[in-house]
């Protein structure tokens, strides 16, 4: 079973775009709330703050799941492993629990970076490895390249984007999805449906959206700097959406609203 599918780690605290004191305070609140999984990346430029906050927190290292991601600017033979070693120094750990490739290379040749990722695992720099922002075709190819299990493909996942093709690829390849942009950068709050459904469960619109993602079989990454939202995002395990409400939310995916496209990330792949 993927580490992401254990109950403790289904809800991960994301740290983009947090920096400095805002990052430290948010992580302190997240730890106190019960979060034990934390997600960062080299491209976020906040690994040092994340590492400091977790090292100074009251939770033991072996109770945490720390994920970071290698940026495409470090995918060369000369830079990959040294960059991971620098991430470990910044995070104040001997290894990360999960090491991901942040994106696929712009030329679509995923084999070299996957080989380097596996090498990092073999050297003990990471307990588990995975990818992010991979298409279904890349997932199939990756499964044939890497010997070690790939524990996740972290992708944009929210009710305004149809990811059925990636969900099918996850079932086919055994590479589970996990989410980012889980509330579509706040756009879900512009849709009255989620608040309406929430009234029946005594939950907020955001909690309804996050519960929908979990019931699609996709672990979460969420971020907030507001203590009440950090706690609310975590408090989603005590109810279950009905099949009718799941279907009502499923219908929203036909909007096909992508938040992170080529306008933001020029090297993004041709999405499924």
C-alpha positions as CSV (number, residue, x, y, z in Angstrom):
1,X,0.0,0.0,0.0
2,X,1.2,3.5,-0.9
3,X,2.3,5.6,2.1
4,X,-0.1,8.2,0.8
5,X,-3.1,5.8,1.4
6,X,-2.5,5.3,5.1
7,X,-5.1,7.3,7.1
8,X,-2.4,9.5,8.8
9,X,-1.0,10.7,5.5
10,X,-4.1,11.1,3.4
11,X,-4.2,14.7,4.4
12,X,-0.9,16.5,3.7
13,X,-0.1,20.1,4.4
14,X,1.2,21.8,1.4
15,X,3.7,24.7,1.7
16,X,3.6,26.6,-1.6
17,X,4.0,29.6,-1.7
18,X,4.9,30.0,2.0
19,X,8.1,31.7,3.1
20,X,9.7,32.9,6.3
21,X,7.6,33.5,9.4
22,X,4.3,32.8,7.6
23,X,5.6,29.3,6.7
24,X,6.8,28.7,10.3
25,X,3.5,29.7,11.9
26,X,1.4,27.7,9.4
27,X,3.4,24.6,10.0
28,X,3.2,25.1,13.8
29,X,-0.6,25.3,13.5
30,X,-0.7,22.3,11.2
31,X,1.3,20.1,13.6
32,X,-0.9,21.1,16.5
33,X,-4.0,20.3,14.4
34,X,-2.7,16.8,13.7
35,X,-1.0,17.0,10.3
36,X,1.9,14.6,10.0
37,X,2.5,14.8,6.3
38,X,4.2,17.9,4.8
39,X,4.9,18.7,1.2
40,X,7.5,21.0,-0.2
41,X,9.8,21.3,-3.2
42,X,13.1,22.7,-4.4
43,X,11.2,25.2,-6.6
44,X,9.3,26.5,-3.6
45,X,12.5,27.8,-2.1
46,X,11.2,27.1,1.4
47,X,12.8,23.8,2.3
48,X,14.9,25.5,5.0
49,X,11.9,27.0,6.7
50,X,10.0,23.8,6.5
51,X,13.0,21.9,7.9
52,X,13.5,24.4,10.8
53,X,9.8,24.3,11.7
54,X,9.5,20.5,11.7
55,X,12.8,20.1,13.6
56,X,11.6,22.6,16.3
57,X,8.2,21.0,16.5
58,X,7.0,18.6,19.1
59,X,6.4,15.7,16.7
60,X,9.1,13.1,16.4
61,X,10.7,12.6,13.0
62,X,9.5,9.0,12.7
63,X,5.9,10.2,13.0
64,X,6.3,12.5,10.0
65,X,6.0,12.0,6.3
66,X,8.1,14.6,4.5
67,X,7.8,15.0,0.7
68,X,10.0,17.1,-1.5
69,X,10.3,17.4,-5.2
70,X,13.4,17.8,-7.5
71,X,13.0,20.7,-10.0
72,X,13.6,20.2,-13.7
73,X,16.6,22.5,-13.5
74,X,18.4,19.8,-11.5
75,X,17.6,16.8,-13.7
76,X,21.2,16.5,-15.1
77,X,23.7,13.8,-14.0
78,X,25.8,16.5,-12.4
79,X,23.1,18.3,-10.4
80,X,20.4,15.8,-9.5
81,X,22.0,13.9,-6.5
82,X,23.8,17.0,-5.1
83,X,20.5,18.9,-5.2
84,X,18.8,16.1,-3.2
85,X,21.6,16.2,-0.7
86,X,21.2,19.9,-0.4
87,X,17.4,19.4,0.2
88,X,18.1,17.0,3.0
89,X,20.5,19.5,4.6
90,X,17.9,22.3,4.3
91,X,15.2,20.0,5.7
92,X,17.5,18.8,8.5
93,X,16.9,15.1,7.8
94,X,18.9,12.1,6.7
95,X,16.3,11.1,4.1
96,X,12.9,12.2,2.9
97,X,10.0,9.9,3.1
98,X,8.9,10.7,-0.5
99,X,11.0,12.2,-3.3
100,X,9.2,13.3,-6.4
101,X,10.2,14.6,-9.8
102,X,8.4,17.9,-9.9
103,X,7.6,17.9,-13.7
104,X,8.5,15.9,-16.7
105,X,11.4,17.3,-18.8
106,X,10.3,19.7,-21.5
107,X,11.4,17.3,-24.2
108,X,9.2,14.5,-22.8
109,X,12.2,12.1,-22.3
110,X,11.4,10.9,-18.8
111,X,13.9,8.0,-18.7
112,X,17.0,9.8,-17.5
113,X,15.4,11.7,-14.6
114,X,13.6,8.5,-13.5
115,X,16.9,6.7,-13.4
116,X,18.4,9.4,-11.3
117,X,15.3,9.3,-9.0
118,X,15.7,5.5,-8.5
119,X,19.4,6.1,-7.8
120,X,18.5,8.5,-5.0
121,X,16.4,5.9,-3.4
122,X,19.1,3.2,-3.8
123,X,21.5,5.5,-2.0
124,X,19.1,5.9,0.9
125,X,18.2,9.6,0.3
126,X,14.5,8.7,0.1
127,X,12.4,5.9,1.4
128,X,9.8,6.2,-1.4
129,X,9.8,7.8,-4.8
130,X,7.2,9.2,-7.2
131,X,6.4,11.7,-9.9
132,X,4.2,14.7,-10.4
133,X,2.4,16.3,-13.4
134,X,2.8,13.1,-15.5
135,X,0.3,12.3,-18.2
136,X,-1.3,8.9,-18.5
137,X,1.2,7.9,-21.2
138,X,4.1,9.0,-19.0
139,X,2.7,6.9,-16.1
140,X,2.6,3.8,-18.2
141,X,6.1,4.5,-19.5
142,X,7.5,5.2,-16.0
143,X,6.1,1.9,-14.7
144,X,8.1,0.1,-17.3
145,X,11.3,2.1,-16.5
146,X,11.5,2.1,-12.7
147,X,11.9,-1.1,-10.7
148,X,10.9,0.4,-7.4
149,X,7.2,1.3,-6.7
150,X,6.2,4.8,-7.6
151,X,4.0,5.8,-4.7
152,X,2.2,8.7,-6.3
153,X,1.7,11.0,-9.3
154,X,0.9,14.4,-7.7
155,X,-1.4,16.3,-10.1
156,X,-3.9,19.1,-10.1
157,X,-7.2,17.6,-8.9
158,X,-10.4,19.4,-8.0
159,X,-14.1,19.3,-8.9
160,X,-13.7,21.6,-11.9
161,X,-11.2,19.4,-13.8
162,X,-12.0,16.0,-15.3
163,X,-9.1,13.7,-14.4
164,X,-10.9,10.4,-15.3
165,X,-8.1,9.5,-17.8
166,X,-5.4,9.8,-15.1
167,X,-7.6,7.9,-12.6
168,X,-7.9,5.1,-15.0
169,X,-4.1,5.2,-15.6
170,X,-3.6,5.1,-11.8
171,X,-5.7,1.9,-11.6
172,X,-3.9,0.4,-14.6
173,X,-0.3,1.2,-13.5
174,X,-0.7,1.0,-9.7
175,X,0.7,4.6,-9.4
176,X,-1.9,6.4,-7.2
177,X,-2.7,10.0,-7.7
178,X,-2.5,12.7,-5.1
179,X,-3.8,16.2,-5.3
180,X,-2.6,19.8,-5.5
181,X,-4.8,22.8,-6.2
182,X,-7.4,20.9,-4.3
183,X,-9.8,23.8,-4.0
184,X,-8.8,25.3,-7.4
185,X,-7.0,28.2,-5.8
186,X,-10.3,29.2,-4.1
187,X,-12.5,29.1,-7.2
188,X,-14.7,26.3,-5.7
189,X,-16.0,28.9,-3.3
190,X,-17.6,30.7,-6.2
191,X,-19.9,27.7,-6.9
192,X,-22.9,27.6,-4.5
193,X,-23.4,23.9,-4.9
194,X,-20.7,23.0,-2.4
195,X,-22.1,25.2,0.4
196,X,-25.5,23.8,-0.4
197,X,-24.3,20.2,0.0
198,X,-22.4,21.2,3.1
199,X,-25.5,22.3,4.9
200,X,-26.8,18.7,4.9
201,X,-23.6,17.5,6.5
202,X,-22.9,20.4,8.8
203,X,-19.7,21.0,6.9
204,X,-18.2,23.9,4.9
205,X,-18.0,24.1,1.1
206,X,-14.2,23.5,1.3
207,X,-14.7,20.4,3.5
208,X,-17.2,19.0,0.9
209,X,-14.7,19.5,-1.9
210,X,-11.9,17.8,0.0
211,X,-14.1,14.9,1.1
212,X,-15.1,14.4,-2.6
213,X,-11.4,14.2,-3.6
214,X,-10.7,11.6,-0.8
215,X,-13.7,9.5,-1.9
216,X,-12.3,9.6,-5.5
217,X,-9.4,7.7,-3.9
218,X,-7.0,10.6,-4.1
219,X,-5.0,11.8,-1.0
220,X,-4.9,15.6,-0.4
221,X,-2.5,18.4,-0.3
222,X,-4.0,21.6,1.1
223,X,-2.5,24.9,2.3
224,X,-3.7,27.8,4.3
225,X,-2.2,30.4,6.6
226,X,-5.4,30.8,8.6
227,X,-5.6,28.6,11.6
228,X,-9.4,28.1,11.3
229,X,-8.9,26.9,7.7
230,X,-6.0,24.7,8.5
231,X,-8.2,22.9,11.1
232,X,-11.2,22.8,8.8
233,X,-9.2,21.2,6.0
234,X,-8.1,18.5,8.4
235,X,-11.5,17.8,9.9
236,X,-13.0,15.8,7.0
237,X,-12.8,12.2,8.2
238,X,-16.0,12.0,10.2
239,X,-18.6,12.0,7.4
240,X,-19.1,10.4,4.0
241,X,-20.7,11.9,0.9
242,X,-23.7,10.0,-0.5
243,X,-23.5,8.6,-4.0
244,X,-26.0,11.2,-5.1
245,X,-23.9,14.1,-3.8
246,X,-20.8,12.5,-5.3
247,X,-22.5,12.5,-8.7
248,X,-23.6,16.1,-8.4
249,X,-20.1,17.1,-7.8
250,X,-18.8,14.8,-10.5
251,X,-20.9,16.8,-13.0
252,X,-18.8,19.9,-12.2
253,X,-15.7,18.3,-13.7
254,X,-17.1,19.0,-17.2
255,X,-16.0,22.6,-16.8
256,X,-12.5,21.4,-17.4
257,X,-10.9,24.4,-15.7
258,X,-7.2,23.9,-15.4
259,X,-5.4,26.2,-13.0
260,X,-1.8,25.2,-13.7
261,X,-1.5,25.3,-17.5
262,X,1.1,26.4,-20.0
263,X,0.4,30.1,-19.3
264,X,2.0,29.5,-15.9
265,X,4.3,26.6,-16.6
266,X,5.7,26.8,-20.2
267,X,7.2,23.3,-20.0
268,X,3.9,21.6,-19.0
269,X,3.0,18.6,-21.1
270,X,0.1,18.1,-23.4
271,X,-2.5,17.1,-20.8
272,X,-4.8,14.1,-21.2
